[in-house]
């Protein structure tokens, strides 16, 4: 099995895995995310405390014990909302391990991710995060192919077959993808897009074209 380790190898699952992501309230202390594994146990969490705007430009992904795994930070100035990811806690002089940028400042657009490994790797995110319907691809420049590695989709209550609200959604990972890295990208998507869905059609980017 190929492992795309970016943050930590222990978060690269051997089988296809569906995580449940819960976005907590915007109006109370503890605004953030809780991420649950297939057994319902907390895998990651993201907390913020209060409405301070500085907190919106830097977010910390933690494991269940509170250990800092990854910090994502908005790079300023940045016309296309460029974000950077740092292993553990970010500090002055520390180099980012990946960067994320929106391809356009106008309308719906894709998001490009560059991982600063050896060799460097690139990912592409397409679809509508506000609608909780987007796909992650690993790309290659040699033949311009796109390999699907993850997707975000609305979560369905298995007992009632009812689609849950957008504050609860699924993060589906292909085997070998670093779940902590994928969740770091979710944090950036949330900040780039906010909760304002456009009025266009909702298209599943993982579905074949008609």
Secondary structure, 3 states (H helix, E strand, C coil): CCCECCCCHHHECCCCEEEEEEECCCCCCCCEEEEECCCCCEEEEEECCCCCHHHHCEEEEEECCCCEEEEEEECCCCCCCCEEEEECCCCCCCCCCEEEEECCCCCCCCEEEEECCCCCEEEEEEEECCCCEEEEEEECCCCCCEEEEEEEEECEECCCCEECCCCEEEEEECCCEEHHHHHHHHHHHHHHHCCCCCCCCCCCCCCCCC
